[in-house]
């Protein structure tokens, strides 16, 4: 009885090493605004819920001795932290897009504290980030996180050696996709900024006596906010679709 219970506890601990460390860094769930106790209980409950499915992946490895079990816990923790960080990096494409919008509208000095980043972020970036969070929960994308978590046990088998080159390539690819998504989401505002400044240049040439600098900023902010009111829903839906597509293919073939 006792050896069986000890073996089950070791299996749960091995699974918790990856699942718990990943939950601690997952976007939204891993933010500092979520109490650590809540994240811990969520990770523990998810580990117990998935143990029946994932147990065959780690059970043969827990009987190899104390040193092998310690190495298993270390590698599983590193994998969980890396996967959680990748998911967080891609999610921050929404905040990045909002920051680009703030830059185009001249509102980069309007900063608020963002617990997800551990520092200050532009106000519109925070607004787009909160909207993306609500959309993801409303569309059930947190279920895709858990599916990607289960799938990670096939892409990154427990006990397998960590390939630094593969992880580096995966991180670079994720950052590239997130950056491309952020620029595509903010494309209307980039176009708006180009056309607005072109119009100001023409107006300055045609009417040199106009105080361009006194009217440019209010017009830029008013036009940008109006464009944001129209484009924000499309931006959030586009982000949610892109994030769902990334999660569907996350870590496939690695």
Secondary structure, 3 states (H helix, E strand, C coil): CHHHHHHHHHHHHHHHHHHHHHHHHCCCCCCCCCCHHHHHHHHHHHHHHHHHHHHHHHHHHCCCCHHHHHHHHHHHHHHHHHHHHHHHHHHCHHHHHHHHHHHHHCCCCCEEEECCCCEEEEHHHHHHHHHHHHHHHHCCHHHHHHHHHHHHHHHCCCCCCCCHHHHHHHHHHHHHHHHHHHHHHCHHHHHHHHHHHHHHHHHHHHCCCCCHHHHHHHHHHHHHHHHHHHHHHHHHHHHHHHHHHHHHCCCCCC
